[in-house]
Amino acid sequence: MSDRRKADSDAYTKFRPSRFVKEGGKWYFSTREGTMEGPFELKPDAEDRLNSYIKIMASGFMPRDSKLSIQPVNVPKL
C-alpha cells in the first residue's frame, strides 16, 4: 500500500511552506513520520534533502516507523 496521494505528481515535488523552519540561522524540515531533519545552511539545501528523503521513503527501503534520520554519512577518503 502506498502513502502517495492521488494529487501527487512524479514530475515534481511540491513543498508545503510550513514544512520548513529556520531556527538559529539554520534550516530544518519536518517529515510525515514526525521527525525534524537538519540543520542545513541554506533553504535550497533543505529542499534538496527533502526531495531525496521523499524518494527514499517512497522506495520502501526505509521502514516507515523508523526513527532514523536520513543524514549523509561522512566516509573518510582513501
MDAnalysis code that builds the backbone (N, CA, C; Angstrom):
import MDAnalysis as mda
import numpy as np

u = mda.Universe.empty(234, n_residues=78, atom_resindex=np.repeat(np.arange(78), 3), trajectory=True)
u.add_TopologyAttr("name", ["N", "CA", "C"] * 78)
u.add_TopologyAttr("resid", np.arange(1, 79))
u.add_TopologyAttr("resname", ["MET", "SER", "ASP", "ARG", "ARG", "LYS", "ALA", "ASP", "SER", "ASP", "ALA", "TYR", "THR", "LYS", "PHE", "ARG", "PRO", "SER", "ARG", "PHE", "VAL", "LYS", "GLU", "GLY", "GLY", "LYS", "TRP", "TYR", "PHE", "SER", "THR", "ARG", "GLU", "GLY", "THR", "MET", "GLU", "GLY", "PRO", "PHE", "GLU", "LEU", "LYS", "PRO", "ASP", "ALA", "GLU", "ASP", "ARG", "LEU", "ASN", "SER", "TYR", "ILE", "LYS", "ILE", "MET", "ALA", "SER", "GLY", "PHE", "MET", "PRO", "ARG", "ASP", "SER", "LYS", "LEU", "SER", "ILE", "GLN", "PRO", "VAL", "ASN", "VAL", "PRO", "LYS", "LEU"])
u.atoms.positions = np.array([
    [0.837, -1.179, 0.000],
    [0.000, 0.000, 0.000],
    [0.877, 1.235, 0.000],
    [0.500, 2.221, -0.754],
    [1.298, 3.425, -0.907],
    [0.713, 4.572, -0.089],
    [1.580, 5.423, 0.440],
    [1.134, 6.629, 1.133],
    [0.975, 7.787, 0.156],
    [1.105, 7.497, -1.087],
    [1.038, 8.506, -2.131],
    [-0.379, 9.042, -2.263],
    [-0.490, 10.344, -2.411],
    [-1.780, 10.967, -2.622],
    [-2.122, 10.939, -4.098],
    [-3.401, 10.891, -4.431],
    [-3.829, 10.878, -5.825],
    [-3.342, 12.121, -6.561],
    [-3.254, 13.244, -5.859],
    [-2.839, 14.503, -6.488],
    [-1.324, 14.617, -6.647],
    [-0.547, 13.714, -6.022],
    [0.912, 13.766, -6.143],
    [1.323, 13.506, -7.582],
    [2.402, 14.165, -7.997],
    [2.888, 14.016, -9.359],
    [4.322, 13.524, -9.349],
    [4.692, 12.713, -10.353],
    [6.068, 12.266, -10.487],
    [6.955, 13.382, -11.030],
    [6.373, 14.370, -11.668],
    [7.134, 15.403, -12.354],
    [7.889, 16.318, -11.389],
    [7.330, 16.565, -10.236],
    [7.969, 17.475, -9.286],
    [7.427, 17.217, -7.893],
    [8.119, 17.760, -6.920],
    [7.667, 17.684, -5.547],
    [7.246, 19.081, -5.118],
    [6.039, 19.211, -4.630],
    [5.555, 20.494, -4.146],
    [5.829, 20.557, -2.650],
    [6.547, 21.573, -2.224],
    [6.894, 21.714, -0.825],
    [5.865, 22.590, -0.124],
    [5.412, 22.113, 1.019],
    [4.499, 22.916, 1.825],
    [5.322, 23.948, 2.582],
    [4.922, 25.216, 2.544],
    [5.701, 26.260, 3.230],
    [5.902, 25.967, 4.712],
    [4.937, 25.356, 5.372],
    [5.052, 25.102, 6.806],
    [5.995, 23.951, 7.124],
    [6.440, 23.236, 6.117],
    [7.336, 22.105, 6.330],
    [8.753, 22.584, 6.697],
    [9.115, 23.797, 6.315],
    [10.457, 24.330, 6.558],
    [10.444, 25.328, 7.709],
    [11.492, 25.228, 8.528],
    [11.621, 26.096, 9.697],
    [13.049, 26.612, 9.744],
    [13.191, 27.897, 10.037],
    [14.524, 28.467, 10.241],
    [14.663, 28.785, 11.721],
    [15.667, 28.173, 12.332],
    [15.898, 28.371, 13.758],
    [17.386, 28.511, 14.004],
    [17.779, 29.564, 14.695],
    [19.192, 29.785, 14.990],
    [20.042, 29.950, 13.737],
    [19.441, 30.487, 12.668],
    [20.169, 30.714, 11.427],
    [20.320, 29.466, 10.559],
    [19.744, 28.350, 10.968],
    [19.823, 27.093, 10.227],
    [18.421, 26.662, 9.797],
    [18.353, 25.913, 8.690],
    [17.082, 25.436, 8.149],
    [16.850, 23.972, 8.509],
    [15.583, 23.634, 8.763],
    [15.132, 22.287, 9.085],
    [13.851, 22.013, 8.305],
    [13.533, 20.730, 8.116],
    [12.229, 20.387, 7.564],
    [11.604, 19.272, 8.379],
    [10.274, 19.291, 8.448],
    [9.556, 18.244, 9.159],
    [9.089, 17.189, 8.168],
    [8.907, 15.976, 8.669],
    [8.501, 14.858, 7.824],
    [7.135, 14.341, 8.258],
    [6.486, 13.582, 7.399],
    [5.218, 12.936, 7.749],
    [5.417, 11.937, 8.874],
    [6.625, 11.426, 8.985],
    [6.934, 10.440, 10.015],
    [7.154, 11.083, 11.383],
    [7.098, 12.407, 11.439],
    [7.203, 13.114, 12.714],
    [8.608, 13.488, 13.128],
    [9.574, 13.420, 12.211],
    [10.944, 13.820, 12.551],
    [11.221, 15.220, 12.025],
    [12.220, 15.853, 12.593],
    [12.697, 17.149, 12.134],
    [14.110, 16.924, 11.620],
    [14.331, 17.178, 10.334],
    [15.622, 16.913, 9.693],
    [16.399, 18.212, 9.507],
    [17.689, 18.164, 9.760],
    [18.540, 19.327, 9.606],
    [19.674, 19.241, 10.598],
    [20.449, 20.249, 10.736],
    [20.322, 21.589, 10.151],
    [20.977, 21.686, 8.773],
    [20.529, 22.675, 8.011],
    [21.077, 22.998, 6.702],
    [21.407, 24.480, 6.681],
    [22.499, 24.828, 6.044],
    [22.919, 26.230, 5.972],
    [21.939, 27.076, 5.166],
    [21.465, 26.508, 4.044],
    [20.601, 27.259, 3.132],
    [19.288, 26.519, 2.916],
    [18.210, 27.263, 2.682],
    [16.916, 26.652, 2.437],
    [16.937, 25.741, 1.203],
    [17.605, 26.128, 0.090],
    [17.653, 25.202, -1.053],
    [18.304, 23.862, -0.709],
    [19.261, 23.859, 0.223],
    [19.871, 22.597, 0.672],
    [18.828, 21.740, 1.391],
    [18.009, 22.370, 2.227],
    [16.944, 21.650, 2.931],
    [15.912, 21.124, 1.934],
    [15.585, 21.908, 0.926],
    [14.629, 21.477, -0.099],
    [15.164, 20.275, -0.875],
    [16.441, 20.326, -1.234],
    [17.057, 19.198, -1.950],
    [17.031, 17.930, -1.100],
    [17.362, 18.075, 0.178],
    [17.377, 16.903, 1.061],
    [15.975, 16.364, 1.259],
    [14.977, 17.252, 1.357],
    [13.594, 16.798, 1.482],
    [13.195, 15.989, 0.255],
    [13.568, 16.440, -0.917],
    [13.257, 15.713, -2.143],
    [13.881, 14.313, -2.095],
    [15.131, 14.226, -1.644],
    [15.791, 12.926, -1.503],
    [15.086, 12.070, -0.458],
    [14.702, 12.677, 0.644],
    [14.010, 11.978, 1.725],
    [12.715, 11.348, 1.205],
    [11.954, 12.126, 0.452],
    [10.679, 11.640, -0.091],
    [10.919, 10.454, -1.015],
    [11.942, 10.536, -1.858],
    [12.252, 9.432, -2.770],
    [12.652, 8.178, -2.006],
    [13.452, 8.332, -0.958],
    [13.884, 7.188, -0.151],
    [12.685, 6.554, 0.546],
    [11.818, 7.367, 1.141],
    [10.655, 6.835, 1.839],
    [9.703, 6.143, 0.867],
    [9.564, 6.688, -0.330],
    [8.674, 6.095, -1.334],
    [9.249, 4.794, -1.897],
    [10.563, 4.607, -1.804],
    [11.210, 3.415, -2.364],
    [10.905, 2.154, -1.567],
    [10.562, 2.325, -0.295],
    [10.310, 1.172, 0.560],
    [11.553, 0.632, 1.242],
    [12.709, 1.232, 1.008],
    [13.948, 0.764, 1.633],
    [14.069, 1.192, 3.091],
    [13.359, 2.227, 3.481],
    [13.400, 2.713, 4.855],
    [12.055, 2.407, 5.506],
    [12.043, 1.657, 6.615],
    [10.769, 1.367, 7.283],
    [10.074, 2.661, 7.703],
    [8.783, 2.756, 7.481],
    [8.035, 3.984, 7.799],
    [8.029, 4.298, 9.290],
    [8.183, 3.283, 10.117],
    [8.178, 3.528, 11.558],
    [9.585, 3.759, 12.109],
    [10.565, 3.893, 11.233],
    [11.944, 4.115, 11.656],
    [12.110, 5.520, 12.217],
    [12.802, 5.627, 13.308],
    [13.115, 6.936, 13.896],
    [14.500, 7.404, 13.449],
    [15.088, 6.689, 12.497],
    [16.403, 7.065, 11.996],
    [16.299, 8.295, 11.116],
    [17.232, 9.174, 11.259],
    [17.315, 10.348, 10.414],
    [18.080, 9.986, 9.154],
    [17.670, 10.531, 8.042],
    [18.369, 10.270, 6.783],
    [19.401, 11.383, 6.585],
    [20.574, 11.146, 7.105],
    [21.662, 12.112, 7.017],
    [22.801, 11.481, 6.231],
    [23.559, 12.285, 5.503],
    [24.688, 11.705, 4.773],
    [25.743, 11.178, 5.731],
    [26.397, 10.132, 5.324],
    [27.478, 9.550, 6.129],
    [28.794, 10.109, 5.633],
    [29.602, 10.620, 6.542],
    [30.919, 11.130, 6.171],
    [31.885, 9.952, 6.129],
    [32.242, 9.555, 4.927],
    [33.158, 8.442, 4.724],
    [34.544, 9.005, 4.462],
    [35.541, 8.564, 5.227],
    [36.896, 9.078, 5.001],
    [37.393, 8.701, 3.603],
    [38.083, 9.624, 2.968],
    [38.649, 9.361, 1.638],
    [39.881, 8.483, 1.789],
    [40.000, 7.516, 0.908],
    [41.148, 6.602, 0.935],
    [42.268, 7.120, 0.089],
])
